[in-house]
Amino acid sequence: MINSGSLSTGQTILWVYIVFLVVGGLMGFLKAGSKVSLYVSVGFAAALAICAAGLFPHSWQAAIWLQALLLLVFVWRLVKTRKFMPAGMMLIATILALAFENLLHR
């Protein structure tokens, strides 16, 4: 993917999502002291960054599966807390990222 020397629009969306994911985890840590939010967001961001960089075959499919897993996590958190922030916002961000990435990757 990155071998071409420039990022595709789908890759750009994925990189923006990665930054958004890390910022969200950092905010969860700073505001609520949630180490789990920070660790999980950084872990998923690292895995998605490897996918975005195209470092192994089928990176794009792996990124989709990772985001689908995050989608389930955010749905579960939204149902559990019944609070829009942060789970609802991240749920919407994940849906939009998946939709745009898939539309642009085809």
C-alpha positions in Angstrom: 0.0 0.0 0.0 2.6 2.6 1.0 5.1 1.3 -1.6 3.6 3.7 -4.2 5.1 6.7 -2.3 1.8 8.3 -1.6 -1.2 7.5 0.5 -4.5 6.6 -0.9 -7.6 8.4 0.4 -8.6 5.2 2.2 -5.2 5.0 3.9 -5.5 8.7 4.9 -8.9 8.0 6.5 -7.4 5.0 8.4 -4.5 7.2 9.7 -6.9 9.9 10.9 -9.0 7.2 12.6 -5.8 5.9 14.3 -5.0 9.3 15.6 -8.6 9.8 16.8 -8.4 6.4 18.5 -5.2 7.3 20.4 -6.5 10.7 21.4 -9.7 9.1 22.7 -7.8 6.6 24.8 -5.5 9.4 26.1 -8.5 11.5 27.0 -10.1 8.5 28.9 -6.8 8.1 30.8 -6.5 11.8 31.6 -10.1 12.5 32.5 -11.1 9.3 34.2 -7.8 7.7 35.0 -8.6 4.7 32.8 -5.4 2.9 32.0 -7.4 0.3 30.2 -8.7 2.9 27.7 -5.2 4.1 27.1 -3.7 0.6 26.7 -6.5 -0.7 24.4 -6.5 2.3 22.2 -2.7 2.3 21.8 -2.8 -1.4 21.1 -5.5 -1.2 18.5 -3.8 1.9 17.0 -0.5 0.1 16.7 -2.1 -2.9 15.0 -4.1 -0.6 12.7 -0.9 1.4 11.9 0.8 -1.9 10.8 -2.2 -2.5 8.6 -2.2 1.0 7.2 1.5 0.8 6.4 0.7 -2.4 4.4 3.4 -4.4 6.2 1.9 -7.8 5.5 -0.3 -9.4 2.9 -4.0 -8.8 3.4 -3.4 -5.8 5.6 -6.6 -4.1 4.4 -8.7 -7.0 5.4 -7.0 -7.2 8.8 -7.7 -3.5 9.3 -11.4 -4.0 8.5 -11.6 -6.9 11.1 -9.9 -4.8 13.8 -12.3 -2.0 13.2 -15.2 -4.4 13.2 -14.0 -5.6 16.6 -13.8 -2.0 17.9 -17.3 -1.4 16.6 -18.5 -4.2 18.8 -16.6 -2.9 21.8 -18.1 0.6 21.3 -21.6 -0.8 20.9 -21.1 -2.8 24.1 -19.8 0.2 26.0 -22.6 2.4 24.8 -25.3 -0.1 25.8 -23.6 -0.6 29.2 -23.0 3.1 30.1 -25.9 4.6 28.1 -23.7 7.7 27.7 -22.9 9.1 24.2 -19.4 10.2 25.2 -17.0 8.6 24.5 -18.5 5.2 23.2 -21.2 6.7 21.0 -18.9 9.2 19.4 -16.3 6.5 18.7 -19.0 4.2 17.4 -20.0 6.8 14.9 -16.4 7.5 14.0 -15.8 3.8 13.4 -18.9 3.4 11.3 -17.9 6.4 9.1 -14.3 5.2 8.8 -15.3 1.7 7.8 -17.8 3.1 5.3 -15.5 5.5 3.7 -12.5 3.2 3.7 -14.6 0.4 2.0 -16.1 2.8 -0.6 -12.7 4.2 -1.5 -10.8 1.0 -1.4 -13.0 -0.7 -4.1 
